[in-house]
């Protein structure tokens, strides 16, 4: 019985998913740590030319700044990690844990671990990561609006935790749709 469990598709999927998630997540952490205070020429090259973490952060900040300007909240990016509300001392610091690489690693691992065609994996992978990125941009824009309007910050609700909860709810919804579409495709092929 135990041998059949280890050979089952579900068990193999879970092992593949958890392994991929750990690999992707810890790769991001290692990448951040070696490029943060880089002194080695290879690490300097990675930091200056292949720093996908900074690109992701900058795209979130720039898009959030754009959303805010659309509704009349002026802001500007001071440097690669800080965005200010214009004419105010208030600013938002976007640390590494706010970028969303953990949630994106989770989604990427799920999609890659599934058995489907490469084109469908790319479609689902990009679609899911764009949705996660988009809600992160909305989160930062809402935080800037809150800073500008002096909305009180709740000591009971953390925006980072709220973002993660919303992201994982969306991921569960995407997983549900993914499984439904895959079952429909499997039935259509079987007929």
Secondary structure, 3 states (H helix, E strand, C coil): CHHHHHHCHHHHHHHHHHHHHHHHHHHHHHHHHHHHCCCCHHHHHHHHHCCHHHHHHHHHHHHHHHHHHHCCCCEEECCCCEEEECCCCCEEECCHHHCCHHHHHHHHHHHHHCCCCHHHHHHHHHHHHHHHHHHHHHHHHHHHHHHHCCCCCCCCCCHHHHHHHHHHHHHHHHHHHHHHHHHHHHHHHHC
